[in-house]
Structure formats: C-alpha cells, structure tokens
Amino acid sequence: MSTVLPPLHELPLRRLTLDDLVACADLSEDRGWPREEHKWGLLLTAGRGYGIDDPLGKGLLTACVVTSYGTGLAAVGMVLVAERYARRGVGRHLMVQVLQALGDTPVTLHATPNGQPLYERLGFEVTGRAEMVRGAFTGAVPPGEGPATRPATAEDVQSMLRLDHGAFGLDRTHMIARLPAFADHLQVAEEGGELVGFGALWPNMETHVVGPLVARDTRTAKALVAALAARTDRPLRTDVDVRHEELLVWLKANGLEPVAFNAVMTRGLPGLPGDWTRRFAPLTVAAG
C-alpha cells in the first residue's frame, strides 16, 4: 500500500539545532553542493536553522539558516530543497514561513540567478552584486606598499568589533567573537598604532575562504589577503562586492578566477547598512 503524503504546503517548519548538522550536510550534498559541515556548524550555533522534515523519513526536505543582527537586519542563507522535491513550491513554502517568523525585521540574502525570481516574488529587490573568485594566489604586496599585518590576538577583539561595526553598521559581536575558534588564521592590519583592518581565513572543503575582510581602504585589503594567502597551500575563495573593482582586478591578476555572481537582495530596506567602502568580503554570503 502506498503512503498518503500530506500536501507539501501544509508540512510544519521546525527549528534546527547542531543535532541536525549531518542532515543539513546531506541536503547540501543532495543538491550537488559541498557538504560544508564546518560552515553549517557556525551558522546553526550563531544563527537559527529552520527546516521541514521529509514525510517519508528521508532526512530534511528543505532547510535554511537565519542570522539575526538585532531588529535591524536578518540574513537568510543556505536555502536548499531536496532534489526529489524540487520545483514543487517547497522553497516558497519555507521562505514564506521564515519571513512570517521574522515579522517586520529587514531581511537580506545573496541569490543565485536560479533563486532570484522566487525572492523577487516575495518582495526582495536587488541592491548589489558580489563576485565569487577562486584559485591559487600567486601574488604579494611589495614591502612598504601596505600597512603592516600580524596575527590577531585576544587583545585585538574589541578594536576589531569597533572597526566591524563601522563597516557593517550593526553589532556583529556574536559572529566576530567566534572567529578565533572558527578560522584557521585571523590577521589584523595596523598603521600608526591603529587597527585599520582585519581578515579571516577559514577552511571550506578543499579551499580556504577569505572572509570577513574589513579594511580602511583597498591597499589594506590587499595586504591582508596576501598575508592570509601566505599561510595556506590551499586555493583561496572569496566573495567580493563588485564595487571593489580594484581589488577584484588585483585578485584576478594574481591567480584567482571568476566563478559566479550572486545578487545581493534586500526586503524592507533600500540597501545594506554600514559603509560598503570598508566592507570588502563577508564572513560567508549565508550570513550577510
């Protein structure tokens, strides 16, 4: 006898926890994404995961994560639907429920070309673009052309938080404070006794991701990337706001290749807060 399934649009949403990490990674793999368990672990602890269980008992039918920054902004990421349920309205069902849970909180996300039409129907507008680049970094910053960099210490955290608040426009303490444990390397840039930038290098499958990358200017961002690249033999990957054209040109001239573009979308606000000129790359596009 075949199992009678409830209508997909009636399936209940539930909160995900770290106990669901493997199921989330399985869902990523099901859609041809890397498993990214390290990133899922961060997002499920620093943010809130939401999912719908497969009524046939085959793991998660769909999932996403929401990273909140007070009442000022929430970032939605890792929106996935199991291949066996694709193109049946499941993604819309998930997003409608998540947006209802967020109420009046402004929302942002990075959308692939395939996902963008759905988000537009849900009231999101394109307010920016980010380019993903990847490859073996071959360059360096000549001595004297950028500020000095060094590994971050515990004493740098408060200065990093102040710098990040100015660039991001909201308090990200719950994310930045996790960087020392999450990242393989955390670097700061100093000039005239002042902290002028910081960047992290964290493992993601066979690559190392550069992010967040927060810097006073492009020369500082370059110095941080070069310092972080010197600490790994893996290919680098990062997502750069396309308005930082000089940095993108430099990265591509030094071994990184363009991979994809994502649309930065917002709902309930005309654009992201903060100072984009100092915000070069996110920690991950899944967290805004």
C-alpha positions as CSV (number, residue, x, y, z in Angstrom):
1,M,0.0,0.0,0.0
2,S,1.4,3.4,-0.9
3,T,1.9,6.1,1.7
4,V,-0.5,9.0,1.5
5,L,1.5,12.2,2.0
6,P,0.1,15.4,3.3
7,P,0.2,18.4,0.9
8,L,3.7,19.9,0.9
9,H,2.4,23.3,1.7
10,E,1.0,22.0,4.9
11,L,4.2,20.5,6.3
12,P,5.3,22.2,9.5
13,L,8.5,24.2,9.9
14,R,10.8,23.4,12.9
15,R,13.9,24.9,14.4
16,L,17.2,23.1,13.6
17,T,20.0,22.5,16.1
18,L,23.5,21.1,15.9
19,D,21.9,17.7,16.1
20,D,20.8,18.3,12.5
21,L,24.2,19.2,11.2
22,V,24.7,15.9,9.4
23,A,21.2,16.1,7.9
24,C,22.0,19.7,6.7
25,A,25.2,18.5,5.1
26,D,23.4,15.6,3.5
27,L,20.9,18.0,2.0
28,S,23.8,20.1,0.6
29,E,25.3,17.0,-1.0
30,D,21.9,16.0,-2.4
31,R,21.8,19.3,-4.4
32,G,25.4,19.0,-5.6
33,W,26.8,21.4,-3.1
34,P,29.8,20.7,-0.9
35,R,28.8,19.3,2.5
36,E,30.4,22.3,4.3
37,E,29.9,20.9,7.8
38,H,32.3,23.4,9.3
39,K,30.2,26.3,7.9
40,W,26.9,24.6,8.9
41,G,28.2,24.3,12.4
42,L,28.9,28.0,12.7
43,L,25.5,29.0,11.2
44,L,23.5,26.6,13.4
45,T,25.1,28.0,16.6
46,A,25.4,31.7,15.7
47,G,22.1,31.8,13.9
48,R,18.9,29.9,13.7
49,G,18.3,27.0,11.4
50,Y,14.8,26.2,10.0
51,G,13.8,23.0,8.3
52,I,11.0,20.8,7.2
53,D,11.3,17.0,7.6
54,D,10.7,14.7,4.7
55,P,7.4,13.0,5.5
56,L,8.9,9.8,4.1
57,G,11.5,9.9,6.9
58,K,14.4,10.6,4.5
59,G,16.1,13.4,6.3
60,L,15.3,17.1,5.6
61,L,13.0,18.1,2.8
62,T,14.2,21.7,2.9
63,A,16.3,23.9,5.2
64,C,17.8,27.4,5.6
65,V,19.6,29.4,8.2
66,V,18.8,32.9,9.6
67,T,21.5,35.1,11.1
68,S,20.0,38.0,13.1
69,Y,21.6,41.3,13.9
70,G,19.1,42.6,16.4
71,T,16.0,44.2,14.9
72,G,18.0,46.0,12.3
73,L,18.7,43.1,9.9
74,A,18.4,39.4,9.4
75,A,20.3,37.4,6.8
76,V,18.9,34.3,5.2
77,G,21.2,31.7,3.6
78,M,21.8,28.1,2.7
79,V,18.2,27.8,1.3
80,L,18.1,24.2,0.0
81,V,15.4,21.9,-1.2
82,A,16.0,18.2,-1.7
83,E,16.2,17.3,-5.4
84,R,13.3,14.8,-5.1
85,Y,11.1,17.7,-4.1
86,A,12.4,20.4,-6.5
87,R,10.1,22.6,-8.4
88,R,7.1,21.8,-6.3
89,G,6.8,25.1,-4.3
90,V,8.7,23.8,-1.3
91,G,11.3,26.7,-1.4
92,R,8.5,29.2,-1.4
93,H,6.7,27.4,1.4
94,L,9.9,27.6,3.5
95,M,10.6,31.2,2.8
96,V,7.0,32.4,3.4
97,Q,7.1,30.8,6.9
98,V,10.6,32.1,7.7
99,L,9.6,35.7,6.6
100,Q,6.5,35.4,8.8
101,A,8.6,34.4,11.7
102,L,10.9,37.5,11.1
103,G,7.9,39.9,11.1
104,D,9.0,43.5,10.4
105,T,12.7,42.8,10.6
106,P,14.5,43.9,7.3
107,V,16.0,40.9,5.5
108,T,18.9,40.4,3.2
109,L,20.2,37.4,1.2
110,H,22.6,36.5,-1.7
111,A,20.6,35.0,-4.6
112,T,21.8,32.8,-7.4
113,P,20.3,33.5,-10.8
114,N,18.0,30.5,-10.3
115,G,16.8,31.7,-7.0
116,Q,16.4,35.4,-7.8
117,P,12.9,35.2,-9.4
118,L,11.4,33.5,-6.3
119,Y,12.9,36.1,-4.0
120,E,11.6,38.9,-6.2
121,R,8.1,37.5,-5.9
122,L,8.5,37.5,-2.2
123,G,9.3,41.3,-2.2
124,F,13.1,41.3,-2.3
125,E,14.9,43.8,-4.6
126,V,18.4,43.6,-6.0
127,T,20.5,46.2,-4.2
128,G,24.0,45.0,-5.1
129,R,26.2,42.2,-6.6
130,A,29.0,40.1,-5.3
131,E,31.5,38.1,-7.4
132,M,33.0,34.8,-6.2
133,V,36.6,34.3,-7.2
134,R,38.7,31.2,-6.6
135,G,42.2,29.9,-7.3
136,A,45.8,29.6,-6.2
137,F,47.0,33.1,-5.1
138,T,50.3,33.9,-6.8
139,G,50.9,37.5,-5.7
140,A,52.2,39.5,-2.9
141,V,52.2,43.1,-1.7
142,P,55.6,44.7,-2.1
143,P,57.2,45.9,1.2
144,G,56.1,49.4,2.0
145,E,53.0,49.4,-0.2
146,G,50.6,48.4,2.5
147,P,50.2,48.6,6.3
148,A,51.9,46.0,8.5
149,T,49.9,42.9,9.3
150,R,50.2,40.3,12.0
151,P,48.2,37.5,13.6
152,A,45.4,38.8,15.7
153,T,45.5,38.3,19.5
154,A,42.8,38.3,22.2
155,E,43.6,42.0,22.9
156,D,42.6,42.9,19.3
157,V,39.0,41.7,19.6
158,Q,37.5,45.0,20.9
159,S,39.2,47.0,18.2
160,M,38.0,44.5,15.6
161,L,34.5,44.9,16.8
162,R,34.6,48.7,16.6
163,L,36.0,48.5,13.1
164,D,33.4,46.0,12.1
165,H,30.5,48.0,13.5
166,G,31.5,50.9,11.4
167,A,31.8,48.8,8.2
168,F,28.7,46.6,8.8
169,G,26.5,49.2,10.5
170,L,25.2,46.8,13.1
171,D,26.6,44.8,16.1
172,R,28.1,41.5,14.9
173,T,29.7,40.5,18.2
174,H,28.1,37.1,18.1
175,M,29.8,36.4,14.8
176,I,33.2,38.2,15.2
177,A,33.8,36.7,18.6
178,R,33.5,33.2,17.1
179,L,36.3,33.9,14.5
180,P,39.3,32.8,16.6
181,A,37.7,29.3,17.0
182,F,36.2,29.2,13.5
183,A,39.1,30.4,11.4
184,D,42.4,28.8,10.8
185,H,44.0,32.2,10.7
186,L,43.0,35.7,11.8
187,Q,45.1,38.6,10.7
188,V,45.0,42.3,11.5
189,A,46.5,45.3,9.8
190,E,48.0,48.3,11.8
191,E,49.2,51.7,10.8
192,G,50.3,54.5,13.1
193,G,49.4,52.3,16.1
194,E,45.8,52.0,14.9
195,L,44.0,48.9,13.8
196,V,42.9,49.6,10.2
197,G,41.6,46.2,9.0
198,F,41.2,42.5,9.7
199,G,40.6,39.4,7.8
200,A,40.0,35.7,8.5
201,L,40.9,32.5,6.6
202,W,38.6,29.6,7.3
203,P,38.5,26.0,5.9
204,N,35.9,25.0,3.4
205,M,36.4,21.6,1.9
206,E,39.5,21.8,-0.3
207,T,39.7,25.6,-0.2
208,H,40.4,28.3,2.3
209,V,37.8,31.2,2.3
210,V,38.9,34.8,2.9
211,G,36.1,36.4,5.0
212,P,35.2,38.6,6.6
213,L,37.6,41.1,5.0
214,V,37.1,44.6,6.6
215,A,39.6,47.3,5.8
216,R,40.1,51.0,5.8
217,D,41.0,51.0,2.0
218,T,42.0,48.8,-0.9
219,R,45.7,48.8,-0.1
220,T,44.9,47.5,3.4
221,A,42.6,44.8,2.0
222,K,45.4,43.7,-0.4
223,A,47.9,43.5,2.4
224,L,45.5,41.3,4.5
225,V,44.8,38.9,1.6
226,A,48.5,38.5,0.8
227,A,49.2,37.8,4.5
228,L,46.4,35.2,4.7
229,A,47.4,33.6,1.5
230,A,50.9,33.1,2.7
231,R,49.5,30.9,5.5
232,T,47.9,28.2,3.3
233,D,48.7,25.9,0.4
234,R,45.0,25.5,-0.5
235,P,43.3,27.6,-3.2
236,L,41.6,30.7,-1.9
237,R,38.0,31.6,-2.4
238,T,36.2,34.8,-1.6
239,D,33.1,36.8,-2.5
240,V,33.9,40.5,-3.2
241,D,31.4,43.3,-3.6
242,V,31.7,44.2,-7.3
243,R,32.1,47.9,-6.4
244,H,35.6,47.0,-5.2
245,E,36.8,46.8,-8.7
246,E,40.4,47.5,-7.9
247,L,40.6,44.6,-5.5
248,L,38.9,42.2,-8.0
249,V,41.2,43.2,-10.8
250,W,44.2,42.6,-8.5
251,L,42.9,39.2,-7.3
252,K,42.4,38.0,-10.9
253,A,45.8,39.2,-11.9
254,N,47.2,37.1,-9.1
255,G,45.7,33.7,-9.8
256,L,42.1,33.9,-8.8
257,E,39.4,33.1,-11.4
258,P,35.8,34.3,-11.6
259,V,33.4,31.6,-10.6
260,A,29.9,33.1,-10.2
261,F,27.9,36.2,-9.5
262,N,25.3,36.5,-6.8
263,A,22.7,39.2,-6.4
264,V,22.6,41.0,-3.1
265,M,18.9,41.4,-2.3
266,T,17.1,43.2,0.5
267,R,13.5,43.3,1.7
268,G,12.3,46.1,3.9
269,L,15.2,48.4,3.4
270,P,16.8,50.1,0.4
271,G,20.2,48.6,0.9
272,L,22.6,47.2,3.4
273,P,23.6,49.4,6.4
274,G,27.1,50.4,7.2
275,D,30.0,51.6,4.9
276,W,30.4,49.4,1.9
277,T,33.8,51.1,1.1
278,R,35.3,49.3,4.1
279,R,33.3,46.0,3.7
280,F,35.2,44.0,1.1
281,A,34.0,40.4,1.7
282,P,31.5,38.8,4.0
283,L,32.3,36.1,6.5
284,T,30.1,34.0,4.3
285,V,27.3,35.0,1.9
286,A,25.0,32.8,4.0
287,A,25.3,35.3,6.9
288,G,25.1,38.6,5.0
